[in-house]
Each structure stands twice: as C-alpha cells, then as structure tokens.
Amino acid sequence: MGKVALFVFNGDPMCFIHVLLNALDMKEKGAEPRIVVEGSATKLIPSLDETDNPLHGFWKKVKEAGLVEGVCKACSSKMNTLQAAQDQGLSLLDDMSGHPGMAGYRKAGFEVITF
C-alpha cells in the first residue's frame, strides 16, 4: 500500500466518518494517506472542531497524525466555512481554478479515491 489521496466530497457525516477511519487504518498499515476535503464536505469543518460532535475524536486524530492535506478554498468559501478552516490551521487548496486538482496527486504517485 502506497500513497493514497482521499478526496471527500460528500457532506454526509456517515460518509465522512469512513474517510477518517480509512485514513487512520491505512496509516496504521503503512500507507501514506492524505485527506482532501472538497465540495459539500467543507460544510462539516466548523462542527468537526466541536467536542460534542461524534466525529470530533476521529477528526482530532487525523489532524494530529498530519493526514489532512487541506480544504478546497472555493468550496469552503461557498459553504461559508473558509474562516473555520483557517481557524483550525488547515491548508486551503486551490491549484485548479480555486479547487484542489487531482492531477498533481496522480503525478506524485498517489492513488486517488473519492467519497
């Protein structure tokens, strides 16, 4: 298992938790996962930082492990969560017309998986 970029577009918490769990599992098994938060998933950014959110513990773990590559700048702006992303110290990704492009990850040898 090598480098894996997990692009999460889906803003449903039941989908998002699987991204977090898979990233942690992949890292534990020797892979190099990176989470890219895109699309409607960017709306979750503020609530993920709230300690009463069921996803908070997993979110904290992936951030501490350095597995969150960043957040789509354009989508977080559209979802009004750009400031929350910045407040959490997340990188804003915008290399493809304001969005994070997959081509750079493919060129760097990442397998790209979308959720």
N, C-alpha and C positions, 0 to 999 in steps of 0.2 A: 504494500500500500504506500503510495507516494503522496504527492501534493494534491489537495482537493479544495476547490473553491465552492462553498455552499452559498448559492445566491437564493435568498429567501424573499420572495415577492408577496406571498400570501400573508395577510394581516390577521388571520385566524389564530388565536393563541394555541389551539390544539395542533395546528401545523407547526407553529413556531417552536413549540417545545421539542418537537422531533429534530429540528435543526440543532438546537442546543445539545440535546442528548447525543445525537450522532457526532457532533464535533468533539465532545468530551470523550466519547467511546473511541473515535478514530485516533485522537491524540494518545490515549492510553495504549492503543495497539500499535503505535509507532508511526502513524501517518502525520502529515502536516496540513491539518485543516485550517481554512480561513472562512469566516462568515462575512458575507456582504449583505447588508440589509437594504432592500430595494422596495419599490412600489408601495402597496398599501401596508406592508410590514413596518414601514417607517412610522406609522401612527402609534405603534406599540412602544416606541422609545421612552416617552415620559413615564408610562406606567411600569415599565420593567425596572425602573430605579426605586419604586416604592416597595418598602419592606413587606407590606401585606399582600403583594401580588404573588400568586403561586409560582410564577416563573422567575421571581427575583433571585432566588438562591442559585439557580442554574445560570442566569444572566451574569451574576456576580462571578461565578466560577469561570465562565468562558472569557470574560473580560480580564480577570486576574491571570488567566493562562495565556493571554495575548492572542486569542483566537478570533477576535472581532477585527476584521480588516477595516471596516468602516461602514458608512451610511451614505446612501445616494443623496447628493446635495440637492438635486432638482426635486426629487420626491419628498424629501423631508421638508423642503421649503413649501411645497404644495400642501402637505399634510399639517403644516404649522408646527413641526417638531424640530426644526433646524436648531433652534436655541437649546432645546433639551439635549440634542445630540452633542452640541458644543459644550454644554454644561457638564456632560458626562465624560468629556475628553475624547470623544470618538472622532475619527478622521472622516472628513467629508470627501467623498469620491465623486469626481466629475470629469474624468478624462474623455468621455464620449458625449459631447453636447450637453454637459451638465449631469450625466448619468455615469455610473461605473461600467466600463466596457468589459466584455468577456475576452476579447481578442488578446489583451495583454497577459491574462492568466493562462490562456492556451499556449501562447508563445513561450511563457516561462515554465511550461511543462505541467500545469495544473489540469486535473480533470475537473470539469465544471458540472455541478449538479444543481438543478433548480427545484425550488419548493414553492 
